[in-house]
Amino acid sequence: DSGVTQTPKHLITATGQRVTLRCSPRSGDLSVYWYQQSLDQGLQFLIQYYNGEERAKGNILERFSAQQFPDLHSELNLSSLELGDSALYFCASSAGYGEAGEQFFGPGTRLTVL
Amino acid sequence: AQSVTQPDIHITVSEGASLELRCNYSYGATPYLFWYVQSPGQGLQLLLKYFSGDTLVQGIKGFEAEFKRSQSSFNLRKPSVHWSDAAEYFCAVVTNAGKSTFGDGTTLTVKP
C-alpha cells in the first residue's frame, strides 16, 4: 500500500460525458502527478501540481483539467469523453518539488468509455 | 524533448538466471533516471533511481542499474531472478522542469 488513494476504482461512462477522478496523496506529500496508461499510448505524464500550483505539464488534452485543493487532494476532470480516453489513470505523490524525489503511485482508476 | 526507449517489449528468463533490461534515453542535460515495476492490476513501485554520484545504483528486491552517460543508457540488472519478479518494468526520465517520460515498458516472464 503506497498510501495514495484514488477513487473511484472503476468508472464506466458514455461518450460525450464528463467525469471527475479523485486522488488523495500520502500524508505530508505536497506534489501530485497524474498519468494516463493505455495500450496504444503507454504511460503518459499528464500534469503535476505542487502545493496547489501547477508545476509541470505533459501530454494533457485541452478537454482535461486538474486542480489541487488546499487540503492537497487533487481532482482530474475529463470532459467530452471519447472512446480513446478509455485508460487507467494513475495519481502519484511525492514529498517535495524536485525531480529526484520518489513518486508513490496509487492503484489507479480504470475508465471505460462506451 | 526527452525520450526513453526500452528496446525489449517482452523478455522471458528462467528462474535463477540473470536478467538485464535495457533502457536508453535522450535528454540534453543530466537526467534523473528511474526504474519502476508494475504488477498486474497494481500501481507502479519505484525500484531505484539515479541523479548523481556513483553510476551503479542499488535498489530494492536485489535490483541494480548502471548509468552510462556515453551510451545514454540506464540498464536494470538482477543476478538471479525469482518467479515473483514477473511483472512489467518501466524506465523513466524526469527533466529539470519536472516532466516525466516513461518508456513503453518491458514485460518479464519467469519460467520455472
Interface residues (C-beta under 8 A of the other chain):
Chain A: S2 V4 Y33 Y35 G42 L43 Q44 F45 Q48 R55 A56 K57 G58 F90 A92 Y97 G98 E99 A100 E102 Q103 F104 F105 G106 P107 G108
Chain B: Y32 Y36 Q42 G43 L44 Q45 L46 K49 F51 F90 V94 T95 N96 A97 G98 K99 S100 T101 F102 G103 D104 G105
